[in-house]
Amino acid sequence: MLSVLMPAYNEASSIAENVCETVETMRDLGIDFEIVVVDDGSLDGTHAAASHALRAWPDHVRVVRCTRNEGKGNALTCGSAYSRGDYVAFLDADMDLHPEQLADFFAIMNDRKADAVIGSKFHPRSKVDYPLTRRVYSFFYYLLVRTLFGLPVRDTQTGIKLFKREVLDKVLPRILVKRFAFDLELLANVHHFGYRIVEAPVTLNFQRVSSRVRLPAVWNVFLDTLAIFYRMRILHYYDRLERPPAQADFAASSHEIVVPVAIRD
C-alpha cells in the first residue's frame, strides 16, 4: 500500500481539485493507496476545502489539520504518523509535479534496489520550467550540501519523493528541522544510516506567479544546514538515538503545539 502525503498551506482554491486528480491518477495506475492531506495551519480554509475531496473519496482520502503553521517538514512528519502504507510518497499540493510520475519512481526503486527515490531537477532527463532565481539557489545549495555531507544526490528539495516505510520509521524520529531544510536533514540521515537513495527525472511545471522563496528563507535554510552539519559531524547527535520512539509516539510527544484533527464527514 502507498501513502501519499500532501502538505498544504493556503491552498483552498485548488486543494480539492488537486486531491481528486491525484486519486484518479492513482486509481488509473492500479495502486492500492491512501492520500493524507495535511493542512499546515492554513488561514484560508484549506482544511474545509480538502474535506470536499474526502467526501468524494472517503475510502482513499484522509485530512489532518495542524492548528498552527509549523512548516512543511512538520506537516510531513505529522502526516507520516497518521499514514498506513508500506511505501510513503511526498507530493506537493500545488501539482507542479504531477502524481503520475510516481509510477516511474516505483519502477526505479525496484530496478535499482533503492530504499528511497527522489525527484531531481538536475537529472539529465528532467523537464523543468521554473524561475531563474530558484535555479541559482538550487545550484549553490547543491554545492554546499555536497561539500558538507557528501550526499550522493544533486537535488534535495524537489517536492516528490518515495520511501520504503522502514526508512522513515528509522529516520523521522531523529529529525529536528520543521521547515525548508527538513528535506536535507531527512536525506542526510537516510544516507548516513546506509540506505540507498536514487534520483529520478521529473517533469516540473512551475505554476505560481511569484515564488514563496525569499532571502530571509534562504538565510534560514543556510543556518539550518550548518546546524544539521554540526549535529551530524560534531555532536554525532543522530547516532546517540539508539532506540528512537515509535513514530506515532514521536509525533505526539514532539509536536505539542500542533494538534492534528481528522476532518470527518
Summary of the structure (lengths in Angstrom):
residues: 265
radius of gyration: 17.3
end to end distance: 23.7
largest distance: 50.1
contacts: 884
relative contact order: 0.17
helix: 46%
strand: 19%
